[in-house]
Amino acid sequence: MVYSMSQKEEFEVVNRVDPAFKRAVSGMHGAEKISLCFQCGTCTAGCPISRFNDFYNPRRIARMIQLGLKDRLLSNDALWLCTTCYTCIDNCPQGVEMAYIIRALRNITVEERKVMPTIYKQMLSNILKTGYVYVISELRIKRRIQHGLPPLPKSDSKQIAKLFDATHISDILERAETFDRVD
């Protein structure tokens, strides 16, 4: 019998495939229809990001999920480039919701690999501290008053902290490493 790969190479390829990955992803909210993708490419044709990054290609990402290429997918920071413009969802003839699938992949990445973009970690920290994604400056608050706008709602930081603890976001904030740029 003739092999095009050595048995060692073949073993390494098989090891990189996770047959349960597709089921795990399709079990997440918004990602249930991943198996319906038949690779027509309409998601990628309309995607504003796929033109600028060699890895970020919604059709290819869907196929990699179907093939169980978990490590290859989750180790690539390009997953964080999705702008959630929903063009992929609007154009998909099968109703595959790639934007939600990308969100699911990001959640898996944060949970398993403990990594996220710096800006996400900053926004989570701001929510925990202030209840808002961005820290609102005193100048902005004064301008609201000057224009007769009502005060911004006060957040209950204790309740937010309880929610962060219950959903393990506090743990993620403590342990997650960050990166500043996707190439």
Z-matrix of the N, CA and C atoms (Angstrom, degrees):
N
C 1 1.436
C 2 1.531 1 108.52
N 3 1.332 2 117.46 1 135.54
C 4 1.456 3 122.37 2 -178.57
C 5 1.524 4 108.82 3 -107.07
N 6 1.338 5 115.58 4 131.02
C 7 1.457 6 121.35 5 177.81
C 8 1.520 7 109.23 6 -110.50
N 9 1.316 8 117.40 7 140.24
C 10 1.456 9 119.71 8 175.10
C 11 1.523 10 110.72 9 -79.69
N 12 1.335 11 117.25 10 -22.30
C 13 1.458 12 122.28 11 176.80
C 14 1.514 13 108.65 12 -117.73
N 15 1.310 14 115.21 13 154.17
C 16 1.463 15 117.21 14 173.26
C 17 1.522 16 107.96 15 -71.01
N 18 1.309 17 116.87 16 160.96
C 19 1.464 18 119.92 17 179.60
C 20 1.519 19 110.65 18 -62.80
N 21 1.312 20 116.83 19 -33.64
C 22 1.463 21 120.33 20 178.10
C 23 1.530 22 110.21 21 -65.03
N 24 1.342 23 116.93 22 -46.02
C 25 1.467 24 120.40 23 178.10
C 26 1.515 25 110.96 24 -60.86
N 27 1.322 26 116.73 25 -42.36
C 28 1.452 27 121.66 26 179.22
C 29 1.527 28 110.44 27 -61.63
N 30 1.323 29 116.88 28 -42.56
C 31 1.465 30 122.15 29 178.39
C 32 1.527 31 110.45 30 -60.85
N 33 1.349 32 116.72 31 -42.47
C 34 1.462 33 120.48 32 179.42
C 35 1.519 34 111.61 33 -64.69
N 36 1.322 35 117.38 34 -38.92
C 37 1.462 36 120.85 35 177.95
C 38 1.527 37 110.25 36 -64.38
N 39 1.317 38 117.16 37 -45.95
C 40 1.455 39 121.12 38 179.73
C 41 1.530 40 110.09 39 -62.40
N 42 1.313 41 116.99 40 -39.22
C 43 1.458 42 120.57 41 -179.94
C 44 1.521 43 112.31 42 -64.27
N 45 1.304 44 117.87 43 -27.46
C 46 1.461 45 120.60 44 -179.17
C 47 1.518 46 111.86 45 -80.62
N 48 1.293 47 118.53 46 -11.00
C 49 1.457 48 122.86 47 179.84
C 50 1.527 49 108.69 48 -94.86
N 51 1.328 50 115.40 49 130.26
C 52 1.463 51 121.33 50 178.59
C 53 1.530 52 107.66 51 -115.02
N 54 1.330 53 117.68 52 98.77
C 55 1.464 54 120.38 53 -175.94
C 56 1.525 55 113.56 54 -61.60
N 57 1.315 56 118.38 55 -23.40
C 58 1.467 57 121.24 56 -179.13
C 59 1.529 58 112.06 57 -84.62
N 60 1.314 59 117.16 58 -10.21
C 61 1.464 60 120.63 59 -175.57
C 62 1.528 61 112.29 60 -61.40
N 63 1.320 62 117.14 61 -45.51
C 64 1.467 63 120.80 62 -179.80
C 65 1.527 64 110.60 63 -58.78
N 66 1.324 65 116.11 64 -43.05
C 67 1.472 66 119.56 65 179.14
C 68 1.518 67 111.26 66 -66.32
N 69 1.324 68 116.51 67 -39.12
C 70 1.467 69 120.39 68 179.73
C 71 1.530 70 110.43 69 -64.04
N 72 1.325 71 116.69 70 -44.51
C 73 1.463 72 120.50 71 179.76
C 74 1.524 73 109.71 72 -66.81
N 75 1.321 74 117.75 73 -46.65
C 76 1.469 75 119.92 74 -177.59
C 77 1.522 76 112.54 75 -67.06
N 78 1.318 77 117.58 76 -14.22
C 79 1.454 78 121.04 77 175.96
C 80 1.517 79 113.42 78 -84.38
N 81 1.325 80 116.94 79 -5.38
C 82 1.462 81 120.75 80 -179.46
C 83 1.520 82 110.55 81 -91.10
N 84 1.315 83 115.50 82 146.24
C 85 1.460 84 121.01 83 -179.05
C 86 1.534 85 111.19 84 -56.46
N 87 1.313 86 116.08 85 128.91
C 88 1.457 87 121.96 86 179.36
C 89 1.515 88 114.14 87 90.94
N 90 1.329 89 116.94 88 -13.93
C 91 1.464 90 120.06 89 -176.49
C 92 1.528 91 111.95 90 -110.93
N 93 1.306 92 117.11 91 11.09
C 94 1.468 93 121.32 92 -174.03
C 95 1.527 94 113.88 93 -61.78
N 96 1.326 95 118.02 94 -25.62
C 97 1.473 96 121.26 95 -173.44
C 98 1.526 97 114.49 96 -95.64
N 99 1.321 98 118.48 97 12.88
C 100 1.467 99 120.40 98 -176.37
C 101 1.524 100 112.14 99 -57.63
N 102 1.317 101 118.04 100 -33.22
C 103 1.465 102 119.56 101 -178.75
C 104 1.530 103 112.34 102 -72.18
N 105 1.334 104 117.96 103 -12.67
C 106 1.463 105 120.98 104 178.09
C 107 1.524 106 113.08 105 -79.78
N 108 1.322 107 117.01 106 -13.66
C 109 1.464 108 120.28 107 -178.35
C 110 1.528 109 109.74 108 -66.07
N 111 1.330 110 116.02 109 123.58
C 112 1.463 111 119.99 110 177.75
C 113 1.524 112 112.08 111 -112.89
N 114 1.329 113 116.06 112 21.44
C 115 1.462 114 122.56 113 170.00
C 116 1.527 115 114.37 114 66.48
N 117 1.325 116 117.51 115 38.16
C 118 1.466 117 119.60 116 179.60
C 119 1.524 118 112.33 117 -72.90
N 120 1.339 119 117.50 118 -28.39
C 121 1.454 120 121.29 119 175.55
C 122 1.521 121 115.74 120 92.49
N 123 1.338 122 118.99 121 1.79
C 124 1.462 123 118.91 122 -179.58
C 125 1.532 124 111.75 123 -65.85
N 126 1.317 125 117.71 124 -28.56
C 127 1.471 126 120.38 125 177.41
C 128 1.517 127 110.36 126 -64.20
N 129 1.305 128 115.91 127 -42.66
C 130 1.454 129 121.15 128 -177.58
C 131 1.524 130 111.01 129 -74.81
N 132 1.315 131 117.57 130 -35.61
C 133 1.465 132 120.82 131 -179.15
C 134 1.527 133 111.75 132 -60.85
N 135 1.323 134 117.42 133 -34.27
C 136 1.456 135 120.29 134 -179.46
C 137 1.513 136 114.62 135 -95.46
N 138 1.302 137 117.51 136 -7.15
C 139 1.471 138 121.68 137 -174.28
C 140 1.531 139 111.27 138 -72.80
N 141 1.334 140 117.56 139 121.32
C 142 1.466 141 118.98 140 179.85
C 143 1.527 142 113.63 141 -70.79
N 144 1.314 143 118.40 142 -20.42
C 145 1.464 144 121.72 143 -177.56
C 146 1.524 145 111.73 144 -86.30
N 147 1.322 146 117.50 145 -34.92
C 148 1.469 147 120.24 146 -174.47
C 149 1.528 148 112.63 147 -60.51
N 150 1.299 149 117.47 148 -21.78
C 151 1.465 150 120.90 149 179.21
C 152 1.526 151 113.13 150 -72.66
N 153 1.333 152 115.64 151 -21.69
C 154 1.452 153 119.99 152 -171.89
C 155 1.519 154 114.75 153 -111.16
N 156 1.321 155 117.18 154 -1.29
C 157 1.461 156 120.10 155 -177.98
C 158 1.514 157 108.60 156 -140.16
N 159 1.311 158 116.56 157 130.24
C 160 1.464 159 120.55 158 -177.68
C 161 1.518 160 113.07 159 -67.43
N 162 1.328 161 117.85 160 -33.37
C 163 1.463 162 120.17 161 -178.26
C 164 1.519 163 112.18 162 -82.12
N 165 1.340 164 117.07 163 -42.05
C 166 1.459 165 119.59 164 -173.25
C 167 1.525 166 110.60 165 -73.85
N 168 1.303 167 114.85 166 103.15
C 169 1.455 168 123.52 167 -178.89
C 170 1.536 169 105.31 168 -147.38
N 171 1.333 170 118.37 169 105.26
C 172 1.465 171 119.69 170 -174.11
C 173 1.531 172 114.08 171 -53.28
N 174 1.306 173 117.77 172 -39.22
C 175 1.472 174 120.55 173 178.86
C 176 1.521 175 110.37 174 -62.72
N 177 1.313 176 116.71 175 -45.45
C 178 1.467 177 121.26 176 179.58
C 179 1.530 178 110.56 177 -65.17
N 180 1.311 179 117.13 178 -40.16
C 181 1.462 180 120.87 179 178.77
C 182 1.527 181 110.04 180 -62.60
N 183 1.329 182 116.96 181 -43.05
C 184 1.475 183 120.39 182 177.48
C 185 1.522 184 110.25 183 -59.99
N 186 1.309 185 116.55 184 -42.91
C 187 1.465 186 120.15 185 -179.30
C 188 1.530 187 111.30 186 -67.06
N 189 1.304 188 116.64 187 -38.99
C 190 1.460 189 119.92 188 178.90
C 191 1.535 190 110.83 189 -63.54
N 192 1.323 191 116.13 190 -36.14
C 193 1.475 192 119.44 191 175.37
C 194 1.519 193 109.20 192 -64.37
N 195 1.322 194 116.43 193 -48.00
C 196 1.461 195 120.89 194 -178.88
C 197 1.526 196 111.64 195 -59.43
N 198 1.315 197 117.07 196 -33.23
C 199 1.463 198 121.55 197 -179.22
C 200 1.528 199 113.14 198 -86.31
N 201 1.328 200 116.81 199 -8.02
C 202 1.464 201 120.06 200 178.50
C 203 1.517 202 114.32 201 80.32
N 204 1.321 203 117.66 202 27.74
C 205 1.462 204 121.60 203 -178.56
C 206 1.536 205 110.58 204 -86.92
N 207 1.297 206 115.12 205 58.75
C 208 1.460 207 123.55 206 -174.52
C 209 1.526 208 112.47 207 -57.93
N 210 1.320 209 117.69 208 -54.65
C 211 1.465 210 120.75 209 -176.23
C 212 1.518 211 111.81 210 -59.37
N 213 1.298 212 115.92 211 -42.83
C 214 1.468 213 119.56 212 -178.94
C 215 1.529 214 110.92 213 -63.71
N 216 1.319 215 116.72 214 -40.10
C 217 1.461 216 121.15 215 -179.93
C 218 1.524 217 112.21 216 -69.85
N 219 1.316 218 115.96 217 -52.20
C 220 1.460 219 120.01 218 -172.65
C 221 1.525 220 113.33 219 -72.89
N 222 1.311 221 117.18 220 -17.93
C 223 1.461 222 119.36 221 -179.94
C 224 1.522 223 112.33 222 -87.92
N 225 1.324 224 117.80 223 -2.89
C 226 1.456 225 119.99 224 -178.12
C 227 1.532 226 110.14 225 -101.58
N 228 1.318 227 116.11 226 120.22
C 229 1.461 228 121.67 227 -178.19
C 230 1.525 229 113.25 228 -66.49
N 231 1.307 230 117.92 229 -11.56
C 232 1.464 231 120.92 230 -179.54
C 233 1.531 232 112.38 231 -62.89
N 234 1.316 233 117.88 232 -18.02
C 235 1.470 234 120.33 233 176.43
C 236 1.522 235 111.74 234 -57.86
N 237 1.309 236 116.42 235 -24.30
C 238 1.455 237 120.89 236 -177.13
C 239 1.523 238 112.33 237 -85.73
N 240 1.329 239 117.86 238 1.41
C 241 1.462 240 120.83 239 -179.97
C 242 1.531 241 113.28 240 -81.62
N 243 1.308 242 118.14 241 -19.46
C 244 1.468 243 121.17 242 -178.06
C 245 1.522 244 109.84 243 -55.81
N 246 1.324 245 116.30 244 129.34
C 247 1.462 246 121.62 245 -179.04
C 248 1.526 247 112.37 246 -92.08
N 249 1.311 248 117.09 247 -0.64
C 250 1.478 249 124.02 248 -174.27
C 251 1.527 250 110.86 249 50.44
N 252 1.312 251 115.71 250 49.39
C 253 1.464 252 120.85 251 176.31
C 254 1.529 253 111.38 252 -82.04
N 255 1.337 254 116.69 253 -13.02
C 256 1.464 255 125.27 254 177.24
C 257 1.534 256 114.66 255 67.88
N 258 1.316 257 117.38 256 12.32
C 259 1.462 258 120.01 257 176.33
C 260 1.522 259 110.55 258 -60.44
N 261 1.323 260 116.58 259 -38.79
C 262 1.465 261 120.69 260 179.65
C 263 1.536 262 110.58 261 -61.75
N 264 1.320 263 115.93 262 -41.86
C 265 1.463 264 120.46 263 -179.66
C 266 1.521 265 110.27 264 -68.69
N 267 1.324 266 116.58 265 -43.16
C 268 1.472 267 121.00 266 -178.83
C 269 1.522 268 112.35 267 -61.08
N 270 1.332 269 117.06 268 -32.19
C 271 1.457 270 120.77 269 -174.84
C 272 1.525 271 115.01 270 -96.47
N 273 1.316 272 118.27 271 -11.64
C 274 1.467 273 120.31 272 -173.62
C 275 1.532 274 111.91 273 -72.17
N 276 1.338 275 117.17 274 120.43
C 277 1.469 276 119.77 275 179.50
C 278 1.528 277 113.47 276 -70.29
N 279 1.321 278 116.94 277 -15.58
C 280 1.459 279 121.34 278 -178.52
C 281 1.535 280 112.30 279 -101.48
N 282 1.307 281 116.99 280 -4.04
C 283 1.455 282 120.03 281 -179.18
C 284 1.522 283 114.10 282 74.69
N 285 1.339 284 116.78 283 21.44
C 286 1.461 285 120.53 284 177.23
C 287 1.530 286 106.99 285 -74.45
N 288 1.303 287 115.99 286 127.76
C 289 1.459 288 121.06 287 -173.76
C 290 1.531 289 110.36 288 -99.10
N 291 1.331 290 114.79 289 77.38
C 292 1.465 291 120.30 290 -173.77
C 293 1.523 292 113.06 291 -59.50
N 294 1.317 293 119.12 292 -36.30
C 295 1.466 294 120.18 293 179.65
C 296 1.527 295 110.44 294 -60.51
N 297 1.326 296 116.68 295 -39.21
C 298 1.466 297 120.28 296 178.41
C 299 1.530 298 111.08 297 -73.24
N 300 1.308 299 115.68 298 -32.76
C 301 1.467 300 119.91 299 177.07
C 302 1.529 301 109.88 300 -66.27
N 303 1.321 302 116.62 301 -40.69
C 304 1.464 303 120.53 302 176.59
C 305 1.527 304 109.34 303 -62.00
N 306 1.328 305 117.15 304 -41.50
C 307 1.468 306 120.25 305 176.67
C 308 1.528 307 110.63 306 -59.21
N 309 1.329 308 116.32 307 -43.02
C 310 1.466 309 120.59 308 178.60
C 311 1.531 310 110.44 309 -62.06
N 312 1.327 311 117.19 310 -41.98
C 313 1.467 312 120.73 311 178.78
C 314 1.526 313 111.15 312 -64.36
N 315 1.324 314 116.69 313 -38.25
C 316 1.465 315 120.10 314 176.91
C 317 1.530 316 109.95 315 -63.71
N 318 1.327 317 116.48 316 -42.95
C 319 1.463 318 119.72 317 179.23
C 320 1.525 319 111.32 318 -61.67
N 321 1.324 320 116.46 319 -42.42
C 322 1.465 321 120.58 320 177.72
C 323 1.529 322 109.82 321 -62.99
N 324 1.332 323 116.18 322 -42.48
C 325 1.464 324 120.89 323 -179.83
C 326 1.523 325 111.01 324 -59.88
N 327 1.321 326 116.44 325 -46.73
C 328 1.467 327 120.14 326 -179.57
C 329 1.522 328 110.06 327 -64.42
N 330 1.320 329 116.35 328 -42.91
C 331 1.458 330 120.44 329 -177.36
C 332 1.530 331 112.19 330 -67.01
N 333 1.316 332 116.70 331 -46.14
C 334 1.458 333 120.25 332 -173.89
C 335 1.519 334 114.28 333 -89.10
N 336 1.299 335 117.46 334 -38.46
C 337 1.466 336 120.85 335 -174.75
C 338 1.521 337 113.25 336 -100.71
N 339 1.321 338 116.15 337 -10.87
C 340 1.480 339 122.11 338 177.89
C 341 1.522 340 111.58 339 55.52
N 342 1.329 341 116.24 340 50.15
C 343 1.457 342 121.16 341 179.49
C 344 1.526 343 109.26 342 -142.99
N 345 1.340 344 115.52 343 143.11
C 346 1.459 345 121.78 344 177.72
C 347 1.523 346 108.79 345 -158.47
N 348 1.330 347 117.44 346 162.25
C 349 1.462 348 119.01 347 176.61
C 350 1.532 349 110.78 348 -64.01
N 351 1.307 350 115.91 349 148.40
C 352 1.462 351 121.91 350 -179.21
C 353 1.521 352 111.43 351 -54.66
N 354 1.312 353 117.32 352 -41.88
C 355 1.468 354 120.89 353 -176.36
C 356 1.528 355 111.30 354 -62.40
N 357 1.320 356 118.19 355 -36.00
C 358 1.462 357 120.97 356 178.45
C 359 1.523 358 110.41 357 -65.38
N 360 1.309 359 115.60 358 -43.10
C 361 1.463 360 119.73 359 179.42
C 362 1.532 361 110.26 360 -64.76
N 363 1.320 362 117.21 361 -39.14
C 364 1.462 363 121.09 362 177.71
C 365 1.532 364 110.52 363 -63.59
N 366 1.323 365 116.49 364 -43.37
C 367 1.461 366 119.47 365 -179.71
C 368 1.527 367 111.35 366 -64.64
N 369 1.322 368 117.44 367 -41.93
C 370 1.467 369 120.35 368 177.32
C 371 1.525 370 111.04 369 -62.42
N 372 1.310 371 116.82 370 -41.98
C 373 1.466 372 120.76 371 177.72
C 374 1.526 373 111.09 372 -62.29
N 375 1.329 374 116.50 373 -40.71
C 376 1.463 375 120.42 374 178.46
C 377 1.529 376 111.18 375 -64.26
N 378 1.318 377 116.80 376 -41.62
C 379 1.467 378 119.99 377 178.26
C 380 1.521 379 109.94 378 -61.00
N 381 1.304 380 116.56 379 -43.13
C 382 1.465 381 120.82 380 179.73
C 383 1.535 382 111.28 381 -62.92
N 384 1.321 383 116.36 382 -40.47
C 385 1.470 384 120.33 383 -177.73
C 386 1.522 385 113.15 384 -78.06
N 387 1.332 386 116.83 385 -44.07
C 388 1.463 387 120.08 386 -168.73
C 389 1.523 388 114.99 387 -118.62
N 390 1.337 389 116.52 388 -16.73
C 391 1.460 390 119.66 389 -174.68
C 392 1.523 391 112.52 390 88.99
N 393 1.307 392 116.84 391 -5.28
C 394 1.463 393 122.32 392 179.51
C 395 1.524 394 109.98 393 -119.80
N 396 1.329 395 115.85 394 153.23
C 397 1.464 396 120.64 395 178.94
C 398 1.526 397 110.49 396 -64.59
N 399 1.330 398 115.67 397 -37.22
C 400 1.463 399 120.53 398 179.91
C 401 1.521 400 108.94 399 -115.36
N 402 1.306 401 116.06 400 147.82
C 403 1.458 402 120.30 401 175.45
C 404 1.528 403 106.88 402 -75.00
N 405 1.306 404 115.29 403 124.90
C 406 1.464 405 120.43 404 -177.53
C 407 1.524 406 108.02 405 -91.65
N 408 1.315 407 114.67 406 123.34
C 409 1.466 408 119.94 407 -174.68
C 410 1.524 409 110.97 408 -73.00
N 411 1.328 410 114.94 409 158.06
C 412 1.466 411 121.10 410 177.16
C 413 1.526 412 110.71 411 -61.67
N 414 1.330 413 116.86 412 -36.90
C 415 1.465 414 120.87 413 178.63
C 416 1.531 415 110.56 414 -58.75
N 417 1.296 416 116.43 415 -43.36
C 418 1.471 417 120.82 416 179.28
C 419 1.528 418 110.86 417 -63.79
N 420 1.311 419 116.38 418 -41.02
C 421 1.465 420 120.52 419 179.25
C 422 1.532 421 109.52 420 -64.39
N 423 1.337 422 117.41 421 -41.98
C 424 1.472 423 121.37 422 177.72
C 425 1.527 424 111.17 423 -62.94
N 426 1.325 425 116.71 424 -40.52
C 427 1.474 426 120.39 425 178.70
C 428 1.526 427 111.45 426 -64.13
N 429 1.297 428 116.60 427 -36.68
C 430 1.475 429 120.10 428 176.80
C 431 1.530 430 109.60 429 -60.62
N 432 1.307 431 115.38 430 -44.72
C 433 1.467 432 120.34 431 -179.85
C 434 1.529 433 109.55 432 -63.47
N 435 1.353 434 116.97 433 -45.26
C 436 1.470 435 121.59 434 179.79
C 437 1.527 436 111.73 435 -59.03
N 438 1.312 437 117.56 436 -34.31
C 439 1.463 438 121.11 437 -178.72
C 440 1.526 439 112.49 438 -89.99
N 441 1.306 440 115.62 439 5.29
C 442 1.464 441 119.75 440 177.08
C 443 1.522 442 114.22 441 74.94
N 444 1.299 443 116.40 442 19.82
C 445 1.465 444 120.39 443 178.75
C 446 1.524 445 109.69 444 -82.03
N 447 1.312 446 116.89 445 149.62
C 448 1.467 447 118.64 446 179.35
C 449 1.526 448 110.27 447 -68.56
N 450 1.322 449 116.56 448 156.58
C 451 1.471 450 118.61 449 177.69
C 452 1.522 451 109.86 450 -65.38
N 453 1.322 452 114.64 451 152.40
C 454 1.463 453 120.01 452 177.20
C 455 1.523 454 108.79 453 -68.09
N 456 1.315 455 116.65 454 147.45
C 457 1.470 456 118.51 455 178.75
C 458 1.530 457 110.45 456 -62.12
N 459 1.311 458 115.35 457 141.48
C 460 1.460 459 120.55 458 176.47
C 461 1.515 460 108.49 459 -82.14
N 462 1.305 461 116.09 460 139.72
C 463 1.459 462 119.56 461 177.85
C 464 1.516 463 109.25 462 -96.81
N 465 1.296 464 115.20 463 155.61
C 466 1.454 465 121.46 464 177.52
C 467 1.521 466 107.65 465 -100.20
N 468 1.323 467 115.84 466 96.59
C 469 1.464 468 120.10 467 -174.26
C 470 1.528 469 112.01 468 -61.87
N 471 1.327 470 117.30 469 -29.61
C 472 1.470 471 119.40 470 178.02
C 473 1.523 472 110.87 471 -67.08
N 474 1.319 473 117.29 472 -40.54
C 475 1.470 474 120.94 473 178.08
C 476 1.525 475 110.94 474 -68.21
N 477 1.319 476 115.96 475 -38.99
C 478 1.470 477 119.62 476 177.72
C 479 1.522 478 109.32 477 -63.87
N 480 1.330 479 117.18 478 -42.68
C 481 1.465 480 120.96 479 178.57
C 482 1.529 481 110.63 480 -61.80
N 483 1.332 482 117.74 481 -39.77
C 484 1.472 483 121.13 482 177.45
C 485 1.526 484 110.27 483 -62.41
N 486 1.329 485 116.07 484 -43.93
C 487 1.463 486 120.70 485 178.94
C 488 1.520 487 110.81 486 -63.14
N 489 1.327 488 116.96 487 -43.79
C 490 1.467 489 120.98 488 178.20
C 491 1.523 490 110.74 489 -61.62
N 492 1.328 491 116.92 490 -39.95
C 493 1.468 492 120.48 491 178.49
C 494 1.525 493 110.93 492 -67.27
N 495 1.334 494 116.76 493 -44.51
C 496 1.469 495 121.07 494 -177.93
C 497 1.524 496 112.03 495 -64.28
N 498 1.320 497 117.09 496 -33.01
C 499 1.461 498 121.06 497 -178.78
C 500 1.529 499 112.67 498 -97.24
N 501 1.322 500 116.89 499 4.71
C 502 1.466 501 124.48 500 178.44
C 503 1.527 502 113.37 501 66.88
N 504 1.322 503 116.91 502 16.11
C 505 1.465 504 119.35 503 177.83
C 506 1.521 505 110.17 504 -67.86
N 507 1.322 506 117.08 505 -32.29
C 508 1.477 507 120.01 506 177.19
C 509 1.522 508 110.29 507 -59.79
N 510 1.330 509 116.52 508 -43.57
C 511 1.470 510 120.49 509 178.29
C 512 1.523 511 110.93 510 -62.87
N 513 1.328 512 115.68 511 -41.78
C 514 1.462 513 120.10 512 179.96
C 515 1.525 514 110.04 513 -62.80
N 516 1.327 515 116.55 514 -43.68
C 517 1.465 516 120.14 515 178.88
C 518 1.523 517 111.95 516 -59.96
N 519 1.303 518 116.50 517 -38.93
C 520 1.465 519 120.47 518 -179.37
C 521 1.521 520 112.24 519 -69.72
N 522 1.327 521 116.52 520 -41.36
C 523 1.468 522 120.59 521 -170.20
C 524 1.516 523 115.67 522 -97.61
N 525 1.312 524 117.20 523 -23.47
C 526 1.466 525 119.13 524 -172.16
C 527 1.522 526 112.24 525 -68.07
N 528 1.322 527 113.93 526 132.02
C 529 1.456 528 120.30 527 171.33
C 530 1.520 529 107.09 528 -84.47
N 531 1.308 530 116.53 529 159.92
C 532 1.460 531 119.87 530 -177.48
C 533 1.519 532 111.35 531 -126.19
N 534 1.312 533 114.30 532 162.66
C 535 1.458 534 120.87 533 172.54
C 536 1.517 535 107.00 534 -137.13
N 537 1.316 536 115.92 535 149.78
C 538 1.464 537 120.68 536 -174.36
C 539 1.517 538 114.27 537 -95.63
N 540 1.314 539 116.29 538 -22.81
C 541 1.472 540 117.72 539 -169.83
C 542 1.528 541 110.03 540 -145.04
N 543 1.326 542 114.05 541 143.28
C 544 1.453 543 120.65 542 172.29
C 545 1.511 544 107.33 543 -108.55
N 546 1.316 545 116.62 544 125.22
C 547 1.472 546 120.20 545 -179.84
C 548 1.500 547 111.48 546 -91.87
